[in-house]
């Protein structure tokens, strides 16, 4: 074997060893921003200079869930025990808006006490990497936020979430919580659960592994479709907050027609109606 052959062989061995080496942990620098988005590809956090959120007082018809999650978040921000939270239920009823509004509200009460980090559903498999990277930043407290979380039948990334929620033998770091929203109470479709039960040797155990994932959230907060009075109260609150011209009976009639055209009443539909109204009055609202 020539020297060149030996060099090429050594290069191939070095490349093979490099591929077998564990992926390096991300180097993260948490500075002054109050919110970040997790970039799973670059293993880095992208700062969000200003989060888009509504005022907590504008979220109508979800008083119980609001109060419970606010108390849990205040406990956490003050350095006390708190639970991971799964906010589930009807679409458009303010699940993710509640989490962002509470984050902003608590940081006004306790400045810079909380950092909100959004992790996308498709990046859940990298959640353990993120948590390990944050484990040394004990001077700050982090809420990891995943919006619209759910899993399909062949999806195994839920195992990463289970490990992150429990923390294995190390335990979950005290300065990190996970808040997630989902349209599904158990994070997977009902037809998937029924199919696995019907084909399993032990039906009662067929979906236990996946269903037990939602059990790892200490708080379950359910959101339900709003009735007409609640929908109109949401519209009224937005109209008053943004000081829009409002003849009550005419506004309610228009808001109900708007909801009927969309086939639903929800906080999101109310917000879209108010945005349209503001535009017609020559105003811009955010």
N, C-alpha and C positions, 0 to 999 in steps of 0.2 A: 504494500500500500504506500503510495506516494504521500509527501507532506500535504499536498493539496487535498487528497482524498481524506486524510486524517482531519484536516481543518473543516471540511464539509461535514464529516461525520460528527465532529464536536459541535458544530453549529446546529445540526439537526437535533442532537441530544439536548442542547441548551433551549431550543425552541419548544421541544416536548416538555421539558421540566417547567418552563414558563407557563405553558398552557395548564399544567397540573397545579400550579401554585394558586392559593386562594386569592380571590379578588380583593384588592386593597380597600380598606375602609375609606369612605369619603372624608375629605377634609372640609369642614364646615366652619364658617365664621359668622356667628350671630352677633350683629352689631346693634344698630338703633331702630331698625324697622320693627313694626308691631305685627307684620304678617309676611309670610313667604309662600312660594309655591315650590314643591319638591320636584326637581328635574331628575328623574330616575336615570336618564341616559348619562348625563354628566355627573351624577351623584353629587349634586349641589343644590343649594337653596337660592331661589330667585326672589329678591325682595319686592314687596308690593308697597309702593309709597303711600297709597290711599285705598283702603278697602271700600268696596261698594256695599252699603248697608242701609237699611231703613231704621228709623228710630224705634226703640223697643216699644214705646207707648202706642205706636201705630199698628202693632200686630194684634188684631182683634179676634175674639172667639177662641183663643188658645190659652186662656188665663192659667189654668192648672198646670199645663206643660211648661208655660213660660216661667211660672213661679218656682217650680221644682228644679228646672235646669238652671235658672239664675242662682238659686241658693246653692246648688252643687258647684257651680262655677266660682261663686264667691268664696266658698270653703276652700276650693283648690287654690285660688289666687292668694289667699291668706296663709297658705302653707299647711292647711289641715287636710284630713282624709276626704276623698271624693271618689265618685264612681265614673267609669266609662259609660257613655250614653248612646243608645240607639233610638233615633227619632224616626218613627215609621208611620206610614199611613197614606192618606189621600194626597194625590198630586196637586200642586198649586196652593197648598194651604199654609205655606210659610215655614217648612221644616228647615231648609238651609238658611232662610232669612233670619230665623230665630237664633241660630247659632252665631251668625255674623253680628247680629244686633246685640246679643249678650256679650260677645267679645268686646265690642266697642263700648258698651255701657259700663262693663267692669273696669276697663282701662281708663275710663273717665273718673271713676270712683277711686281706683288704685292705679295711678299712672305707671305705665310700662310694666305692669305686673304679669301680663299674659302675652304670649306669642302664639298666633294662629298660623298653622302650617297646613296648607291644602295638599293632599296627596290624591292623585287621580285613581279612579277605580282600576284601570289597567296596570297600575304600578304597585298594587298591593303586595305583590311578591317581594318587592324591595323594602317593605316596611321594617323588617328587622334590621336592615342596613341603616336606615334612617334613625331608628331608635338607639342603636349602638353609638352612632355618631353624636347624638344629642345627650348621651348618658353623662358626659363630663361637664355639661353646661348647667350645673346645679344652681347657678345664680339666677337663672331664669326659669319660668314655668311654661310648658308647652301644651297646647291643645292641637292634636293632629286631627284634621277634619277631612273626611271622605264623603263626598256627596253622591247620592244615588247608588249606593252599594248593593250589589246582588251578585249571585253566582249561577252559572249555567251548569248543566249536568256533568260535562266533561272538565269543568274548571277545578283545578286543584290548588289554586292560589289562596283559597280560604284557609289552608293549613298554615300559611305564613301569618295570617291574621290571628288565628287561634294562638299561635306561639307568641305573637307580640302582645296579645291581651293578657296572657298568663305569665309571660316572661320566663318560662322554663324554671330551672333551678335557681337562676339569678333573681327572679321576680321582676315585675314591672317597675321601672324607676319611679320614685314618688313624685318627680317633677314633670311627668308626662301623662296625659290623658288622651283617649281617643273618643271623638264624637263622630258618629256616622248617621247619615240619613238613608232611608230606603223606602220604597213603596211596598216592600214585603216584610212582614213581621219576622219571618224566619230566614230572610235573605235568599230564599230560593222559591221558585214558582210552585204553586200548589199541585199542578199536574205532574211535576217532577217528583214531588213527595209521594203522591198517590201511585205513580208508576213504580217507584222503587219498593213501596210497600207490597204491591200486588205481585211482584216478581221475586221477592226475597223469600228465603227459607224461613227466616225469623222476621216477620213483618214489623214487629215492634222495635227491632234493632236496625232496620234497613236504613233509616235516615237519621239515626241518632247522632252520628258524627257531625253531620252538617247542621242539624237543628241545635245541637249543643253549642254551636258557635254563637248564636244569639243569646244563649244563657250566660255567656261570659261578659255581657254588658250588664252592669249593675242597675242601670236605669233603662226602662222601656217606656217611651213616651209616645202614645198613640194620637194621631191626627185623623179627624174624620171629616167627611164632606160637610160644608156649612149650609145651614138653612137660609131662607130668604132674609129674615131680620138680621142675621149675622153678616151676610153679604152686604146689605145696605149700610150697616154700621161701619163696615170697613171702608166703603165708598165715602161716607160722611166724614170719617176721620181723616182720610187723605185730602178731601176737598178743603176741610178746615185748616189742616196743617200747611197746605201750600197756598192758602188764601185765594182760592179760585172762586169766581162768581158762581153762586149756587142758589137757584130757586128750587127748594127741596123737592116738591112734587114732580117738577119737570126732570130734575136730576135723577130721581128714583126711577121714573118711567124709562128714561134713556138707559140707565144702568141695567135694568131688568131686560130690556130689549137687547142690549149688548151681550148679556149672559146667555139669553135664549139663542142668539145667533151662534154662540160657541158651544152650546150644549152642556154648560157647566156653570156652577157658581163656586168661586174660590177667591182667595186673596190675590192670586196672580191675575185672574180675570178682572177683579176690581181695580188693580193697579194699572192694567192695560187700558181700561175704560178711562181712568183718571188721566193717564198720559195723553190719550186722544182728546179728552176735554181740555187739558192744558194747552195742547197744540192749537186747538180751535180758538182759544182765547189769546193766542199769541205769546204763550209762556213756555219756558223749558223747566222741567222738574227732573230731579235725580234722587 
